[in-house]
């Protein structure tokens, strides 16, 4: 009905003797509204022309002089011989519902976006373009308002629509800035809190597209999708000491134990509602600190419309999701983490984006952010679109997003999702469904260049932050410097180790001797990259069940196996990552729609598992041998990797000043008088035992073992130990 009424109004006004420019303004298809609207002076003669579809009467605020309505139209004009108006005139007008309004004319202002910014953006080199594009508080000639700017080079017309103009694209068409493809409009007198979108005319089909701001920094609570103008510099940070220390710190040689969290399902309130970022700053930060994790890694909190995507189908690359509060609430959460000695890493998704019509897909009517050809521009498996990494403005959009999170929210790093899908043109595709690169290969050269630039820029702009890759193939030098041909990431998830170990642990203990190589194979490549050892959310979804229930045996054995697995992870070279709920052995598969099963902590098995992870974190941080040489061979030596018959491995973790002995028994049979070699004579004290009764184990173990002068396993001394069933012990001289 509204569309029919609008068409009728347009038809009626078109019948009037208006010039062609006025008709195009009225029909919302003029690419240069500033050539028609606003103040125009020629030979000392001034004309002011307005188009106000909902106005009844209009006058100048400073003198009350009325503007004349052109007959049977919504155009208002003022003509005078001499320009006696203020530098920027204000208008008072009454709408057709009887409400009064007062505002400066947007079309009385010149271009606001400097050419320098336009040039840098076109070059793909404007790391802070998020401060220019989007909707930002702005002052022009002493008048406050909001400056809107959007990149839409193929649009026939772009308008700002919002709660300030009845969401009508005829009211506020934007100015085209020419070859930059950017459109802008300064809206004087607008304030924080206004809701807005961009209405875009497809110049080829005349289709009207209603799009959220790609650079929006806050959005409505889903399922609504409007962008919101915010105060961007209102938060007062208190974490400078953390930032200064981070810039000096060498994270390569420090402990990093990461707690991976999906905020919406970690914990909820009594009514099942999401917790606010500020509530999480109390509950989550307190819990992580008590458990001894060094970092929190957040599944994407970048704004997204679909809960079931867990944040991996992002539509707001510059906005924390409103599910948990405002951007300043999120800043408070990170600030609290830092003040409590906890780093924060964000999952960030430059590999693909959803097809939602309100977002980036065919943004200006063309394949702007994506490739036109679906063989390059679409992920068949995920039903999402692939960025055109070779287009400067698209690359700049993503690079600026990465810088934004590190700069504006003080994040300590980004974990880049699905890197393998970016590196290979034929990733998860049929033979005839991909296009080779210019050399005939399957490498995505544009994505490779983007990833290298991403890592170079973030490390240069924010020293001490980490960039982590989820990369599941054998691509070489993922974590080596770009100047040596590497991709430049700080770390890579060790997916091969994770799959091997979980496959091994899923075997019945009696069969494990036939799969012993899965325990030991990872050490052949352990130092080819900087690895993080992940037991992530991906291992407890899609029918895989929970980690504890993927272990074989009865209930006691399942928990003993999991305690053994965690001890292996915490003593193996590489930084650590554990998904929420796994630390207390949640029995059900992760469900993003509800909070974790915290009630299970009333049971000894689960309480013991939680105590074990807490103690492993403490042990890990206390002993440099367990972290100082995570990425080079100086920190690890096998003692015995060949005892497949008994499914036992033993190794040393060491520094120049410390030597720890780790022995793991992967069968439910306790082993008495099990001899292993040791490097020095003396008393070896058991400093950790995964079978301790503190963890609801059977309490089989050792106090102190005295070495004997019997050479064993190429070491000059040896000790005899009692190995607990499905247990691990750590000894120190």
Beta strands, then each sheet from edge to edge (+ up, - down):
strand 1: 38-42
strand 2: 45-51
strand 3: 55-60
strand 4: 68-69
strand 5: 75-80
strand 6: 90-95
strand 7: 100-104
strand 8: 134-140
strand 9: 143-151
strand 10: 155-162
strand 11: 175-176
strand 12: 182-188
strand 13: 195-202
strand 14: 208-211
strand 15: 227-228
strand 16: 257-261
strand 17: 295-298
strand 18: 302-303
strand 19: 316-320
strand 20: 343-348
strand 21: 378-379
strand 22: 384-385
strand 23: 413-416
strand 24: 466-469
strand 25: 491-493
strand 26: 531-535
strand 27: 575-579
strand 28: 636-643
strand 29: 648-654
strand 30: 659-665
strand 31: 671-678
strand 32: 683-689
strand 33: 704-706
strand 34: 717-723
strand 35: 727-732
sheet 1: 1+ 2- 5+ 4-
sheet 2: 3+ 6- 7+
sheet 3: 8+ 9- 12+ 11-
sheet 4: 10+ 13- 14+
sheet 5: 10+ 13- 15+
sheet 6: 16+ 17+ 20+ 23+ 24+ 25+ 26+ 27+ 16+
sheet 7: 18+ 19-
sheet 8: 21+ 22-
sheet 9: 28+ 29- 30+ 35- 32+ 33-
sheet 10: 31+ 34-
end
